[in-house]
Amino acid sequence: MSSVFETQKTIRQVLLNVLDNYSLEQLNKIPQGFNNNIIWNAAHCVAVHQALVYKLSGLPTMVSKEFILKYSKGAKPEGDVSQEEVDEIKALLSTTLHQVQQDYTDSLFVSYHEYTTSLGNTLRDINGALEFNNYHEGIHTGVIMSIRKFV
């Protein structure tokens, strides 16, 4: 399972590097042809991770229900985020990564509510959820890489 966490660490570092190297205006800009922006995609990664890994395991999430709804599939940015929110999202990219590793090591994930993703992948346990989450974050990292060419 360590390779799954190494992959997630790499993805999260790429996301943090982008957030550190673009202005607040650039992070909030929705380019023509897109329906979201860089910061929304980064926060979406956190929200989906929390839902797939913690919520479906019956464990409390590290973010609020409102955060998950604001950045869930189908949601769109409803206005610019503040620098304070960007800082919170950056912190969550790190803290949620470290916490899931610790919780996995501590064997906290004992049950899992089976879930079929919109792509048709059925997640049956925490290992499947962690693997799918990396795939999901990889997709959104790609979207971010596309958006940044236009901001």
N, C-alpha and C positions, 0 to 999 in steps of 0.2 A: 504493500500500500504506500510505501514511502515515495515511489515514483509518481503517484497521483498527487501527493502533496508537493513534490518538487515541481511538477508541471504547473500546479496552481500558483506556487510561489513565483515562477517565471512569468506567468500571465499577469499576476497582480503587480509585479515590478514594472512590466511594460506599461500597464495602466497608470501607475503612479508617475512614471517618467513623463508620460504625455500630460498628465494633470499639472506636473511641475513646470512644464515648458510652454504652456499656452496661457494667454491672459484670460481673465474672467469673461471678457467680451467674446473671445474666441471659443471658450468652453461652452458658452450659452448660445452661440450662433447656430441656427438651423439653416444649412445651405439649401438652395433650390434643389428639389428632387429628393430631399430627405424629410422625414417627419419627426426627427428628434436630433439631439446634439451630442457632443462628446460627453458632457457631464451626466446627461441622462443615461447614456449607455453604461458608464462606469457605475452609477448608482443602481441601475438595473441588475448588473452583475451581483452586487451585494444583496439586493432584495430577493432575487431568484435563488441565490445560494442559501439564504436563510430559510426560505420556504421549502426548497427541495431537501435540504439536509436536516434542519431542526424541526420545522413545523410537521413535516411528514414522518418524523421520528417521534412525534409527540412531546418534544422538548421545547422550552421557551426560546424564542429568538432573541438575538442581541439588538435587534432594531424593532421599532414600534410597528404595530399593524398598519398605521397610517403611512409609514415609510414604505412598507411592502406594497400597499395599494397604489401609492404615488408613482412607484417605479415598476409596477408589474406589467406583464404582457398585455398589450392593448392600450396601455396608458401612454400619454404624450406629455411633453413639457407644457406646463400651464403658466409659464412665465419664467423669467430669469431666476437662477439661484444666486444667492449671495456668496460672498467670499467665505463667510462663516459656514455655510452649507457645504461648499467645496472642501473646506478643511475637515468637516465632519466626515464626508464621504471618503476622503483620503485616509483618515484615521481608521475608518471602518474597513477599508480594503486590507489594512494590515492586521487590525485586531481580530477581525472575523477569521482570517486565515490562521493566525496563531491559536485562536480558541478552538477551532474545529480540529486542529492537529492534536491539541491537548485532550479534548473530549474524546477523540477517537482512541488515543493512547490509554485513556482512563476507562475505556469500554462503556461509555455512556449511551451509545447507540445500540439499544437492545431490541427495539421493535421498529417496524417501518410499515407505514400505510402504503400499499402498492399504488402506483400512480403511472398512468400512461401519458406521455408528453404529446404535444401537438404534432410532433414528428413521427409518432407511433412507437416510440421506445417505451417499454414498460419497465419502470424502476421497481425492483422488488426488495431491495435492501440498501443499506447505507453505502456499500461499495459501489453499487450501480449508480446511486445518486451522485457520489463524488466523481465518478468517471464521466457521467453525463454532464455534470456541472462544468467540468473542464472543457468539454466540447462546446457547451453553451457560451462560456466566457470567451473561448477562442473565436466564435462567430462574432460576438460583440466587439472584441478587440479588432477584428477585421473591419467592422463597420466604422469604428473609431478611426482606424488608419485611413479609410476612404474619406470620412468627413474632414479630417485635418488638412487634406489637400485643398479644401475649399474655404477654409477660414483664415 
